[in-house]
Amino acid sequence: MGDVFKEQIIKRKPTARDFVFRVLLVAAAGLIFFLAMMFLPSFGVIFGFAAMFGAWYGMSFLNVEYEYVFTNGDLDIDVIYNKARRKRLFTGQVNNFEIMCHVDDKVHIGDFASAQETRDYSSGESGENTYVFLTTQSGKRIKVIFEPNEKLLKAIGTVLTRRKLFIKQ
């Protein structure tokens, strides 16, 4: 049996909160520039450019993609900011998932009531490919929402037993 490697990238959809945050960053940069020019005219340009750079840097964290990597039974989920910076958010063995089902599954969704923490690594829109699983990490029961495509779901299905995986038909 050969090694299994599947990966997928999901872009998070911008929310109203993201828009408000962008507007506040630009307004704060403009206010800092204005106040710096009024009270410290010789350093106002420097403070203005620093404020604009800070606003640009802050906005770069609003362009978010999630990468799912499945390798021989291990699932890693990374976040990618502005297609440049990467951070590992989740790593775990699929064998340790207690249950995995579609996010709209009315029969099994009650099994997730015991979760102490919910993590959403999806595009933000509950769709046909949005799934949820329950696992334990560091003594905490964690509910994770993600959007695997058919290839990734099939690869996960080869590791999870039928009594733990409920795929939407």
C-alpha positions in Angstrom: 0.0 0.0 0.0 1.4 3.4 -1.0 1.5 6.7 0.8 -1.5 8.9 0.7 -1.1 12.7 0.3 -3.9 15.1 -0.5 -4.1 18.8 -0.1 -6.6 21.5 -0.6 -6.8 25.3 -0.2 -10.0 27.1 0.9 -10.3 30.9 0.7 -12.3 32.5 3.5 -15.0 34.8 2.4 -14.8 38.4 3.6 -17.3 39.3 6.3 -19.0 42.6 7.4 -16.6 42.5 10.3 -13.6 42.5 8.0 -15.0 45.5 6.1 -15.6 47.4 9.3 -12.1 46.6 10.5 -10.6 47.8 7.2 -12.5 51.1 7.5 -11.4 51.6 11.1 -7.7 50.9 10.1 -7.8 53.5 7.3 -9.6 56.0 9.6 -7.1 55.5 12.4 -4.2 55.9 10.0 -5.7 59.1 8.6 -6.3 60.5 12.2 -2.8 59.7 13.3 -1.4 61.4 10.2 -3.6 64.5 10.7 -2.7 64.8 14.4 1.0 64.2 13.8 1.0 67.0 11.1 -0.8 69.4 13.5 1.3 68.8 16.6 4.6 67.5 15.3 5.0 69.0 11.8 8.6 68.0 11.4 7.9 64.3 12.2 4.3 64.2 10.8 5.3 62.7 7.5 7.2 59.9 9.3 4.3 59.2 11.6 1.9 59.3 8.7 3.8 56.8 6.7 4.2 54.6 9.8 0.4 54.7 10.3 -0.3 53.9 6.7 2.2 51.0 6.8 0.5 49.7 10.0 -2.9 49.9 8.4 -1.6 48.0 5.3 0.0 45.4 7.6 -3.2 45.0 9.6 -5.3 44.5 6.5 -3.0 41.8 5.2 -4.3 39.6 8.0 -7.8 39.8 6.6 -6.9 38.0 3.4 -7.2 34.4 4.8 -6.9 31.0 3.2 -6.9 27.6 4.9 -4.8 24.7 3.7 -5.8 21.1 4.5 -3.1 18.5 4.2 -3.9 14.9 4.6 -0.8 12.5 4.8 -1.1 8.9 5.8 -3.8 9.4 8.4 -2.7 12.8 9.7 -4.6 15.9 9.0 -2.9 19.3 9.2 -4.7 22.6 8.9 -2.7 25.7 8.2 -3.8 29.3 7.8 -2.2 31.5 5.1 -2.4 35.2 5.5 -2.1 37.3 2.3 -0.6 34.4 0.4 2.6 35.0 2.2 2.6 34.1 5.9 1.7 30.6 7.1 0.8 29.3 10.6 -0.2 25.8 11.7 -3.6 25.8 13.4 -4.4 22.1 13.8 -2.7 18.8 13.5 -4.1 15.4 14.5 -4.6 11.8 13.5 -7.8 11.0 11.8 -8.0 7.8 13.8 -8.6 9.9 16.9 -11.7 11.6 15.5 -14.6 10.6 17.6 -17.2 11.4 14.9 -17.3 13.3 11.6 -20.4 14.3 9.8 -21.9 17.0 7.5 -22.4 20.2 9.4 -26.2 20.1 8.6 -26.6 16.4 9.8 -29.5 16.6 12.2 -29.1 13.0 13.5 -25.4 13.2 14.7 -25.0 16.9 15.4 -26.1 16.4 19.0 -22.9 14.4 19.6 -21.0 17.7 19.4 -22.7 19.3 22.4 -19.9 18.2 24.7 -17.3 20.2 22.7 -15.5 22.7 24.9 -14.1 24.7 21.9 -15.3 25.3 18.3 -12.8 26.1 15.6 -14.0 27.2 12.1 -11.5 26.6 9.4 -14.0 26.9 6.5 -14.8 29.6 4.0 -17.5 30.9 6.3 -20.5 29.7 4.2 -22.1 26.4 5.2 -22.3 24.5 2.0 -22.5 21.0 0.5 -18.9 20.2 1.4 -18.9 21.6 4.9 -18.1 18.9 7.5 -17.5 18.9 11.2 -15.5 16.5 13.4 -14.9 16.1 17.1 -11.5 15.2 18.6 -9.6 15.6 21.8 -6.4 17.7 22.1 -4.6 18.6 25.3 -7.5 17.3 27.3 -10.0 19.5 25.5 -12.8 18.3 23.3 -12.6 20.3 20.1 -15.2 20.7 17.4 -13.6 21.6 14.0 -15.5 22.8 11.0 -13.8 22.5 7.6 -14.6 22.0 3.9 -12.9 19.0 2.4 -13.4 18.3 -1.3 -14.4 14.8 -2.6 -10.7 13.6 -3.0 -9.8 14.7 0.6 -13.1 13.2 2.0 -12.4 9.9 0.2 -8.9 9.8 1.6 -10.2 10.5 5.2 -12.9 7.8 4.7 -10.2 5.2 4.1 -8.9 5.8 7.6 -12.0 6.5 9.6 -14.3 3.6 10.3 -17.9 3.6 9.1 -19.3 4.1 12.6 -17.4 7.4 12.9 -17.9 8.9 9.4 -21.3 10.0 8.1 -21.0 11.4 4.6 -24.0 13.4 3.2 -25.6 11.4 0.4 
